[in-house]
Amino acid sequence: MPHVSKRKMPPSVEGAIEKHMLDFLEVMSPQTRRTMFSELLTRTERIMLAKRLSILFLITRGQPTLAISEMLRISPSTVARFELAVRRDNYPHITRWCDKHRTAKEAMRLVEEFVGIFFESYNKSLNQILKEQERKKKKFIQQ
């Protein structure tokens, strides 16, 4: 878990810092953004961010809770917490982005560009895992 300082910043300073960060990200090329995130974020932070984006992407794809849990090696309760947040519309921009980038290949290319991480837990790409899940789902429906 990343360390967060107990010393709070004034909201105005926090807002200004966030604005500068977002402005900074907007002017970067995809390659520069990838390099900067690799330097700036720890491996744990990159994995955490990639998993969060992946959870949201998989939820919008209609993947079952347990399948997401197994794919990303996270607890079902974590997935359920994100599912509830999606139902409450807590991630409207991210879910719209996920809807826009419906194919796993396209979405994962963008996620990898953002965080510079591959899903090593199964030594497979997320696209391969999703295809396997779709085959299982179709086989179940046919039965």
C-alpha positions in Angstrom: 0.0 0.0 0.0 1.5 3.4 -0.9 2.4 5.6 1.9 0.3 8.7 2.4 1.5 11.5 4.6 -0.5 12.3 7.7 0.3 16.0 7.2 -2.6 17.5 5.4 -2.2 20.3 2.8 -4.7 23.1 2.5 -7.4 22.3 -0.1 -6.3 25.3 -2.2 -2.7 23.9 -2.4 -3.9 20.4 -3.1 -6.2 21.7 -5.9 -3.4 23.7 -7.5 -1.0 20.7 -7.4 -3.6 18.5 -9.0 -4.3 21.1 -11.7 -0.6 21.3 -12.5 -0.3 17.6 -12.7 -3.2 17.3 -15.1 -1.9 20.1 -17.2 1.5 18.4 -17.2 -0.1 15.1 -18.4 -2.0 16.8 -21.2 1.1 18.1 -22.9 3.0 14.8 -22.9 3.3 12.4 -25.7 2.3 8.8 -25.0 5.9 7.6 -24.9 6.9 10.4 -22.6 3.9 9.7 -20.3 4.9 6.0 -20.2 8.5 6.9 -19.3 7.4 9.4 -16.7 5.0 7.0 -15.0 7.7 4.3 -15.0 10.1 6.7 -13.2 7.6 8.3 -10.9 5.4 5.4 -9.8 6.7 2.4 -8.0 6.0 -1.0 -9.4 3.4 -1.6 -6.7 1.7 1.7 -7.6 1.7 0.9 -11.3 0.2 -2.6 -10.6 -2.4 -1.1 -8.2 -3.5 1.5 -10.8 -3.5 -1.1 -13.7 -5.6 -3.4 -11.6 -8.1 -0.7 -10.7 -8.5 0.3 -14.4 -8.8 -3.4 -15.3 -11.4 -4.1 -12.7 -13.5 -1.2 -14.1 -13.0 -2.3 -17.7 -13.9 -5.9 -16.9 -17.0 -4.8 -15.0 -18.2 -2.8 -18.0 -17.6 -5.9 -20.2 -20.0 -7.8 -17.9 -17.4 -10.2 -16.6 -18.5 -12.2 -13.5 -17.1 -11.1 -10.1 -15.3 -14.4 -9.5 -13.7 -14.4 -13.0 -12.4 -10.9 -12.4 -11.1 -11.9 -9.0 -9.3 -14.9 -10.4 -7.9 -13.0 -13.4 -6.4 -10.2 -11.4 -5.7 -12.1 -8.3 -7.8 -9.9 -6.0 -10.5 -10.7 -3.6 -14.1 -11.0 -4.7 -15.0 -8.4 -2.1 -12.7 -5.9 -3.8 -14.4 -6.5 -7.1 -17.9 -6.3 -5.5 -16.9 -2.9 -4.0 -16.0 -1.6 -7.5 -19.2 -3.1 -8.9 -21.2 -1.2 -6.3 -19.3 2.0 -7.1 -20.0 1.5 -10.8 -23.7 1.0 -10.1 -23.7 4.2 -8.1 -22.0 6.0 -11.0 -18.9 6.8 -9.0 -16.7 6.4 -12.1 -18.7 8.0 -14.9 -15.7 9.1 -17.0 -13.8 5.8 -16.7 -16.9 3.7 -17.5 -17.6 5.9 -20.6 -13.9 5.5 -21.6 -14.3 1.7 -21.2 -17.5 1.7 -23.2 -15.7 3.7 -26.0 -12.8 1.2 -26.0 -14.9 -2.0 -26.0 -12.2 -4.4 -27.3 -9.8 -5.7 -24.8 -6.9 -5.3 -27.2 -7.6 -1.6 -27.7 -8.3 -0.9 -24.0 -5.3 -2.8 -22.7 -3.0 -1.0 -25.2 -4.2 2.3 -23.6 -3.9 1.0 -20.1 -0.4 -0.3 -20.8 0.5 3.1 -22.3 -0.7 4.8 -19.2 0.9 2.6 -16.6 3.6 0.6 -18.5 2.7 -2.7 -17.0 1.7 -6.1 -18.4 -0.4 -8.6 -16.6 2.2 -11.0 -15.5 0.1 -13.0 -13.0 -0.9 -15.6 -15.6 1.9 -15.0 -18.2 -0.9 -14.2 -20.6 -2.3 -11.0 -21.9 -5.6 -9.8 -20.5 -7.0 -10.2 -24.1 -6.2 -14.0 -23.9 -7.8 -14.3 -20.5 -11.0 -12.5 -21.7 -11.2 -14.7 -24.8 -11.0 -17.8 -22.5 -13.7 -16.3 -20.3 -15.9 -15.7 -23.4 -15.4 -19.3 -24.6 -16.4 -20.6 -21.1 -19.4 -18.3 -21.0 -20.6 -19.5 -24.5 -20.0 -23.1 -23.6 -22.1 -22.6 -20.4 -24.9 -20.9 -22.3 -25.0 -23.8 -24.9 -25.4 -26.4 -22.1 
